[in-house]
C-alpha cells in the first residue's frame, strides 16, 4: 500500500511548512535582530548626547583657561605698564579721566601687544612733563597718537588724549 497524497493535501502541507518556516524565521531571527537594532539605536542616541556634552564641556574648559590667561596677562600689564603711567600722571598733577586697554596677540616673536588710551586733564606744562616722562620711562611704551585740546575758557585745563602700545612676553 503506497502512501499517496493528493495535490490539495500536498499544497496544504507545503503551505503549513512554509508558514511554520516563516514563523520560526520571524520569531527566531528577525524579531531578536530588530530588538537588538532598537537597543543599539537607543544606545547610539544616548552616546551622541553624551559626546555633545563632553565636547561642550571641553570647549567651556578651553574658554575658561583662555580667560584665566587673559586675566593673568592683564594683571601683569596693569602692574608693569598702566600702574606706572597712572603714578606718573599723579606725580605731574594730572587727572586721568578715562583709561581703556585692549590686549591682542602678535604672531611674530611670540610677544603680546596691549594698546591702551587714556585722557588726562591738567595744566599745559604738567602735560609736557608727563609726555617727557613717558618717553624716558624704562618700560617700553610707544605713543601712537595724541591730541591736545582745551575748552573755550582762557584758564581752563587742557585735555590730552593719548593712544599708546606696549609689548610684553
C-alpha positions as CSV (number, residue, x, y, z in Angstrom):
1,X,0.0,0.0,0.0
2,X,1.7,3.1,-1.2
3,X,1.1,6.3,0.6
4,X,0.0,8.9,-1.8
5,X,-1.1,12.4,-1.1
6,X,-3.5,14.3,-3.1
7,X,-2.5,17.5,-4.7
8,X,-4.7,19.5,-2.3
9,X,-3.2,17.9,0.8
10,X,0.3,18.4,-0.5
11,X,-0.4,22.1,-1.1
12,X,-1.9,22.4,2.4
13,X,1.1,20.7,4.0
14,X,3.6,22.8,2.0
15,X,1.7,25.9,2.9
16,X,1.8,24.9,6.6
17,X,5.5,24.2,6.4
18,X,6.1,27.5,4.7
19,X,4.0,29.4,7.4
20,X,5.9,27.5,10.1
21,X,9.2,28.3,8.5
22,X,8.2,32.0,8.3
23,X,7.2,32.0,11.9
24,X,10.4,30.4,13.0
25,X,12.4,32.8,10.8
26,X,10.5,35.8,12.1
27,X,10.4,35.0,15.8
28,X,13.8,33.2,15.9
29,X,15.9,35.6,13.9
30,X,14.2,38.8,12.7
31,X,12.5,39.8,15.9
32,X,15.6,39.4,18.1
33,X,17.6,41.2,15.5
34,X,15.1,44.1,15.4
35,X,15.1,44.4,19.1
36,X,18.9,44.4,19.0
37,X,18.8,47.2,16.4
38,X,16.4,49.3,18.5
39,X,18.7,48.8,21.6
40,X,21.7,49.8,19.5
41,X,20.0,52.9,18.1
42,X,18.9,54.0,21.6
43,X,22.5,53.5,22.9
44,X,23.8,55.5,19.9
45,X,21.4,58.4,20.7
46,X,22.5,58.4,24.3
47,X,26.2,58.3,23.5
48,X,25.7,61.1,20.9
49,X,24.1,63.3,23.6
50,X,27.0,62.4,25.9
51,X,29.5,63.2,23.2
52,X,27.9,66.6,22.6
53,X,28.0,67.3,26.3
54,X,31.6,66.2,26.5
55,X,32.5,68.4,23.6
56,X,30.7,71.4,25.1
57,X,32.5,70.7,28.5
58,X,35.8,70.6,26.7
59,X,35.1,73.9,24.9
60,X,34.0,75.6,28.1
61,X,37.2,74.4,29.8
62,X,39.3,75.8,27.0
63,X,37.4,79.1,27.1
64,X,37.9,79.2,30.9
65,X,41.6,78.5,30.6
66,X,42.0,81.2,28.0
67,X,40.0,83.7,30.1
68,X,42.3,82.9,33.1
69,X,45.3,83.5,30.9
70,X,43.9,86.9,29.8
71,X,43.3,87.9,33.4
72,X,46.9,87.0,34.3
73,X,48.2,88.9,31.3
74,X,46.0,91.9,32.0
75,X,47.0,91.9,35.7
76,X,50.7,91.7,34.7
77,X,50.4,94.5,32.2
78,X,48.4,96.6,34.7
79,X,51.2,96.2,37.2
80,X,54.1,96.8,34.7
81,X,52.6,99.5,32.4
82,X,49.3,101.0,33.4
83,X,50.1,101.3,37.1
84,X,53.3,103.3,36.5
85,X,51.5,105.5,33.9
86,X,48.9,106.4,36.5
87,X,51.5,107.1,39.1
88,X,53.4,109.3,36.6
89,X,50.2,111.3,35.8
90,X,49.6,111.7,39.5
91,X,53.2,112.9,40.1
92,X,52.7,115.6,37.4
93,X,49.4,116.8,38.9
94,X,47.3,115.4,36.1
95,X,43.9,113.8,36.5
96,X,43.1,110.7,34.4
97,X,39.5,110.8,33.2
98,X,39.4,107.7,31.0
99,X,41.7,104.7,30.6
100,X,40.9,101.9,28.2
101,X,43.0,98.9,27.2
102,X,42.8,96.2,24.6
103,X,45.2,93.2,24.7
104,X,45.9,91.5,21.4
105,X,48.3,88.7,20.4
106,X,51.1,89.4,18.0
107,X,52.2,86.4,15.9
108,X,55.8,87.4,15.4
109,X,58.3,86.6,18.1
110,X,55.6,85.3,20.5
111,X,55.0,88.7,22.0
112,X,51.8,90.2,23.3
113,X,50.8,93.7,22.5
114,X,48.5,95.8,24.5
115,X,47.1,99.0,23.3
116,X,45.5,101.5,25.6
117,X,44.3,105.0,25.5
118,X,44.0,107.5,28.3
119,X,42.8,111.0,28.7
120,X,44.5,113.3,31.2
121,X,43.5,116.7,32.3
122,X,45.8,119.4,33.7
123,X,48.0,122.4,33.0
124,X,50.0,122.6,29.8
125,X,53.4,122.4,31.5
126,X,52.4,119.4,33.5
127,X,51.2,117.7,30.3
128,X,54.5,118.3,28.6
129,X,56.4,116.9,31.6
130,X,54.1,113.9,31.6
131,X,54.8,113.2,27.9
132,X,58.5,113.5,28.5
133,X,58.3,111.2,31.5
134,X,56.6,108.6,29.3
135,X,59.3,108.9,26.6
136,X,62.2,108.4,29.0
137,X,60.5,105.7,31.2
138,X,62.3,102.3,31.5
139,X,59.1,100.5,30.3
140,X,58.7,100.0,26.6
141,X,55.7,102.2,25.8
142,X,55.1,103.6,22.3
143,X,53.0,106.7,21.9
144,X,51.0,106.0,18.7
145,X,48.7,109.0,18.7
146,X,47.9,112.1,20.8
147,X,45.7,115.1,20.7
148,X,45.7,118.2,22.9
149,X,42.6,120.3,23.4
150,X,41.1,122.8,25.7
151,X,37.7,124.4,26.3
152,X,36.9,127.9,25.2
153,X,37.7,129.4,28.6
154,X,41.1,131.1,28.8
155,X,42.3,129.5,32.1
156,X,40.6,126.1,31.7
157,X,42.7,122.9,32.0
158,X,43.8,121.2,28.8
159,X,42.9,117.6,27.9
160,X,45.4,115.2,26.4
161,X,44.1,112.1,24.6
162,X,46.9,109.6,24.1
163,X,46.9,106.2,22.4
164,X,49.8,104.0,23.4
165,X,51.1,100.5,22.9
166,X,53.4,98.2,24.9
167,X,54.9,94.8,24.1
168,X,55.5,92.2,26.6
169,X,56.1,88.4,26.9
